[in-house]
Each structure stands twice: as structure tokens, then as C-alpha cells.
Amino acid sequence: MRHRFLLLLIMALVIAQGSLAQSMLKGKVVDENDGSPLIGATIVVEGTSRGTATNLDGTFSLKAPAGDVAIKVSYVGYIPRTYEYNLTEGQEKDMGEVALQANSIGLDEVKVVANFAKDRETPVAVSKVQPIQIEEKLGTQELPELMKSTPSVYATKQGGGFGDSRINIRGFSQRNVAVLINGVPVNDMENGWVYWSNWANLADVTKAIQVQRGLGASRLAISSVGGTMNILTQSTDAKAGGTVYQSIGNNNYSKTSFSVSTGLLDNGWAVTLQGSKSSGDGFVNATNFESYSYFFNVSKRINESHRLSLTGFGAPQWHNQRSSYHKINRYREHEDGIRFNSDYGYRNGEIYATGYAYNEYHKPQFYLNHYWKINKNTSLNTSTYASIGRGGGRRVEGPDDKWLEFDYPSGEPYPETKLTPDGLLDYDAVIQANAGSDVGATAVMGMAKNEHDWYGVLSTFNTKYANINITAGFDGRYYKGYHYREITDLLGGDYYLDDNNINRDPAEPLKEGDKIYYYNLGEVLREGVFLQGEYVTTDYSAFVSATVSNKSYRRTDYFQYEPGNQVSDWANFITYSAKGGFNYNINDRHNVFVNGGYFTRAPFFSTIFQNYTNELNSEAKLQRILSTEAGYGFRSPLIQVDLTAYRTVWMDKTLSRSIGQEFANITGLNAIHMGLELEGTFKPTKKLTINGMASLGDYKWDKNVIADIYDENQELLETVSVYAKDVRRGNTALTTGYLGASYRVLPDLKVGADVYHARDIYAEFDIENRTTPESQGVDSWKMPHHTLLNANFRYEFALGDFEGTLIGNVDNLLDVEYISDAYDGEDHLAQNAAVWYGWGRTWNLSLKFRF
């Protein structure tokens, strides 16, 4: 008994000695450039399991053993720092501000060009996606899907093919959401669309993303009706080294990548290279793909005032697609379920996708940036850029094209559609029919080419005087789009006949590589200037900005017009914008802001030229947008909350639609989008971080209008009423919610989960079909709401001189079956809606080594 007592006494003394032999470290981790706190930075006592993470204000405290210790402070996207101390028992050591340097040279200059909003200073509604979120949560998702954690965002994979995702912000499609990469607009200059497959693997080199909802902080005259996505890629790494990366996932997904950097050399040069290859079969049947990517940056620090930076990246890819919607019962009755895809067959034993179900493209983008620091308060940053896009999508052409097509939007086969006994497209039957034809092939495969040459210059002058910041600049762009169809497969025929080119003998036999159906060019020229003034103090900030630009369109048609009459006149639209905002920091924790703006926007290219001809649409006019916003913010070491209310009125929207051989011109449409957004972060302990958001919107057409119907000769046939008033916009969620949590189990191990909920989603519909009074106020079919659960983990370890990271993701963990996109039926009921289902459960495992 006495021995047992002595043993317990010795253990108590040892434990007491251990508890006394501790010290306390505290400090704050910030960005070296702007002093902003780095939330979730890791502080570790090297060689031990002791570690912590910074609070929402960047502060931390950590118990450390007495004696000689090495403290490592790290954050994704920044160069780690190690501090060595000799601590005494019970000592409290204040490390002060630990400033970490971004591991990309020139990132701060790019932020200026890209108009990155600053917390509690820029009076706009903004959400940020940090590099660590991209690395931990992306998995097999695409960049737009990462934005679902932000308010008023609805993003889907559409048909489910690689790079076919889309994003809506505040009810506006991505045609009306400005996407900027390093401050340069990438929305198609003719139709405003963003093709995410062109930017495959962009996440590999993305350093930061800001989603600025509403008017945003951008000074450019851009299509930011719904918001602006600012994507910053890495520039040159400040530290020499590199990475190797391997990832695997469901359905034979595989991705391999590498990067290497010289760091900043003594002579002022720095070079970074990155490359990757990814491939897989796709979750949806017959959506296999192959993609490559490359990135390079070469920087030269000429002196303290001048720096040059050349950046290039691209992602050549091909992918099969699911383009046909189907009715719900078709999926339920088919053995493939939600993976069902009708848009393919087999040719020579290989998957062969039909029209609108195969895409290939390469859109390299190059920037040459010059940063000139004129003095400590004045700078001039100029970016010249070029993009050369080549590729297109597969189409079926010919009088018997329905052999290989399905009805849109129902997805049902036509009576003429040739199918095998197991329901796949029967290419052998088409080849046999073409081979026996006396008039050449009557159904061929072609590629609809949508290629372009795009050049631009963006120059920004910035000067500061006391609390005043003046920014002025020039935005010039020239775009030339090449549109034609080219025979790629005669499908067993000897030749093909096409009578669409009036400058060619219709009896001329055409072979693979010949142009058919149409061949035209679209030119867009834009010249604009912008001016912004900011007044910034500790307590409040305000800005006013204005832009004026001229946007010009011209069309050249080589098929429908004779030489000498093939080029249209230029159509010019002078657009302008004016906006302003005010932020007031009530104290260190509370702030409020308001902003508002009015701008005009030129209609899209297809609206200006009627029915794919050179005839100008005299009714096409400037669209007008009025947007207002107010918000409140709260900041503390444990909680951050942002609440925003907004209202956007879109006036004089013009739509043009081709309906068979007829053309509908709809003018004067108005839409009102308004809502509430709540976003917050809670860090109750050093190890646990909780993020959440909720948004509630109401997006409706605001009035009834008229539509003029023209025949193929541009003769007015009739004028009909379109009953659009009080009808909700389609294919976007009015209500969304998100809750995510991450928990640091050990200093090197973190686990996380997030839940996303979307409801009040109405099917897409054609507004021009609502021509009866009974249509007024009747919404399209309301899709079922859905809730998705994702999970992930991150484990960091050392292997010799290499730093390793193992990351795993499971998306849609509960394998929820849900409809992500839908097209309304005539009766607005579920059984007649055409739909796409979202993906079921998917997984991904990746391993990265840094050296």
C-alpha cells in the first residue's frame, strides 16, 4: 500500500512538473503587404504534436514547453516562417505581428488591376474563396461549384460533361456575370458566355477568388448585372522549389501535375512552370474526357520602379457530353438511372457522341504586364493580352440529320432516329444508308467552329494624396470570331451536297474539311475609359466611379452574300456607367455600407443582326440596369457576420429568337431581382471553424411586352403579346443555404464537412411562348429542393526533405438523387418537364509533395 502511495505521489510530482514547465506564446499572423489578418494560419511547435490556428482576427495563443523551441507559422499560399526561442517556465512570450509573405511575386500588383475589394473598406457585398478551400474542397468539382458556399449563387454541372458547369448569381446567368482572370474580362465578347471547359484545371494555378455580388468594385464597363468573379492566378513563386501531384477518383478519374520555380534570382529574374494531364470516364455514361494544361510566368525585376511579367496558360481538351434533357420517367425506367445518356453510340468499338455531345477546344491566354512604381504614392500598371481560341462542337448535318438526333427539349427520339436494339444510336445503319445513296451522304458529322482572335490592353493609373485615391485608365479590346461548320465525317458517304453557299455550285461534291451550312465572321471592338475617386480613413470610406465606352459590332457573311456585299456596316453603341458607395466603421466590430449604380449595356451580337443575317435589328437598343445595395458587418475574434439587402432592376432587355424559319423580336422586357443575404464565420475553439450562409431572393419578369414575328425575308408577319409579368425567372435557386465545418484533430490532420441546400428552383422556359393571357403570373414547374452533404480530410506529413499533403473528398456523401436543371413542359407539371439529374456520390484522393 505504501509503495502504491509513493508511486502515485511521484506521478503527481511529474505531472505537476510537466505542467509547470510550460510557457505561453501569443501573437497575430497577417499578410505582409496589406496587414490583413490570415484566418486559420497554423502555428506548430516543431517536433511535437502541439499546435493551434489563428482566430478570425488573426490572433493566436499556444502553450509551448520550456527550453529551446522552434515555432513554425504557415498558411497556404504564403512562405512559412520559423522562429526559435529559449523559453523559461511560465514565461509569456508575445511574438507580435507575424507577417507572412505571399509566395507569388507580383500578386499584390495584380490585385490592384483586378480591383480586389478590401474588408471594412470597399462598400460592396463580397465573398472570398481562399487557396486552402480550393485545395481541400475542389476534388472533382469545377470552379463554379466552389462558389455554392457563397450567398445567392446557384451552380450546376448541367449535362454533367467535363467543363460543362454554369453559375448564376442573384438570379442572373453567367452571360450577365463578369468573369475576370487577373483583371482581364474573359466573357465571350459576342454572347457573354463563359465556357468553363476552356479553363479546365485553372484551379491548379488559382491563388484567390473573390465573388463580388451586384455592381462590385470593378472599374471596367463589364457585364456585371449579377456580379463579378475575380480569379487571380499565381505569378512567379518567390521561393525556389516545386511540386508533384497525383489524384485519382471515381470512374477512372486521374490527374497528374507538376510545378517548378526558380524563385527570385539575384539578377532579378524568376521563372515558374506548371503542367498537368487529367482524364476519366465521367460520372454520366459516355462523358469520357482528356485534358492537358500548362502555365508559365517569367518575371524580371528591372529596378525598384519597373517590373515586367509575362504569363501564359491554356488547357487543350476534348470531352464527350450529355446534351439531351429527358423526362423523369425515362431516367427511372432506364437501367442506367441518373447516369443515363442517349447521345452516343459505338463506331469501330469506340464511343462516338452525336451532335451537341462532343467538344474540343484550346484557348491559350497570354499577358505581358508592366508595373511602374512612379513614386511611393503613384503607379501605372499596364496589361497587354492576347487569346487565340480554336475548336468547336460536333453537329449532325443533312436532310436526314434526324437519324442521329433527338427532339429538344424532351429528349425523345424522332420517328426517323436510328437506334440499335439496346437503344444506342446506330451508326452502322447510317453508314449503310449513306453508302447506298445516289445523292451522296444525307447525314454527316461536322464541327461547329466558334474560333476567335482576341487582343486587348488594360492600363490603370493610380495616385494617392493624403486620404484620397484617384484611379484612371483605358480598356481597349478587339475580338474577331470565326463561325463555320466543317465536314469531319461523311459517315460512309462518298460526298456531301450543300446549297447554303450562294457563291458555290450546289452540285459541287464536298469532302471532309469543306465548309458547309454557314461561314461568317463577327467583329467586336471596344474602347473605354474609367475614372474612380476614393476617400479612405480609419472610420469611413467612400468612392464614386464612372465609365464611358463605345462598343462596335460588324458582321461578314461569305455564304449568304456575294463578294463586294458581304460586310455589314458597323453598329455602334455608346455605353456608360456611374456608381458610388459609402462604408462607415462604427467601431472595431461594427460597420455598415451602401452602394448604388446605374449603367447601360449593349445588346448581344445575335440580337443586333437579325436571324443570322447582316440585317441590323433597328429595335435593338441599350439595356439599362439600376442596382442598389445596403449591408451590415460584424467582426470579433470569434465571429464574423455580413448581412446584405439588394435590389436590381433590368430594363429594356431585348431578346431575339429563331423559331424554325421565323424570327421573334421581343423588346422592352423588364426584370426585378431583389433579396437578402447572410454570411458568417464562427470559430468557437482553436481547432473548430464553422462557416455558413443563407440567401433568399425573388426574381421576376416585371411587365407584359409585345413580340414582332418576321419571316425568313424579314417581312413582319404578326405582332403578339408576351405575358411575362410576375413570372419567376427559371433555372436558379431563390433560396440557398450552406453550413460547413472544419476541425483540426491534430496539428497535421484536419477533417471537414459541409451541407448545401437549394430550394424554390423553377424550370427554365421560353418567354416567347407565353402568348395567352392565362400565362400571366403562372410560374414554370417548381423543381424539388435538395440537400447535399460533402466530407473531406487533409493530412500533412514529412518524408525526408519533402513536405507531403494527402487530401480526400467525398461529394454527395449520402448519394442523394436530385434534379439540378430542368426545362418546363406545356402544362408546368413534373411528368412533362425535361430534366438533368445532378451527380450522385463521387470521391477523390490526392497526394502532393513539395520540394
Secondary structure by P-SEA (a helix, b strand, c coil): caaaaaaaaaaaaaaaaaaacbbbbbbbbbcccccccccbbbbbcccccccccccccccbbbbbbccbbbbbbbcccbbbbbbbbbcccccccccccccccccccaaaaaaaaaccccccccccccccccaaaaacccccccccccccccccccccccccccccbbbbccccccccbbbbccccccccccccccccccccccccccccccccccccccccccccccbbbbbbccccccccccbbbbbbbccbbbbbbcccccccccccbbbbbbbcccccccccccccbbbbbbbbbbbbcccccbbbbbbbbbbbbccccccccccaaaaaaccccccccccccccccccccccccbbbbbbbbbbbbbbbccccccbbbbbbbbbbbbcbbbbbbcccccccccccccccccccccccccccccaaaaaaaaaaccccccbbbbbbcccccccbbbbbbbbbcccbbbbbbbbbbbbbbbbbcccccccccccccccccccccccccccccccccccbbbbbbbbbbbbbbbbbccccccccbbbbbbbbbbbbbccccccccccccbbbbbbbcccccccccccccccccccccccccccccccccccccccccccccbbbbbbbbcbbbbbcccbbbbbbbbbbbbcbbbbbbbcccbbbbbcbbbbbbbbbbbbbcccccccbbbbbccccccccccccbbbbbbcccccccbbbbbccccccccccccbbbbbbbbbcccccbbbbbbbbbbcbbbbbbccccccccccccccccccccbbbbbbbbbbbbbcccbbbbbbbbbccccbbbbbcbbbbccccccccccccccccccbbbbbbbcc
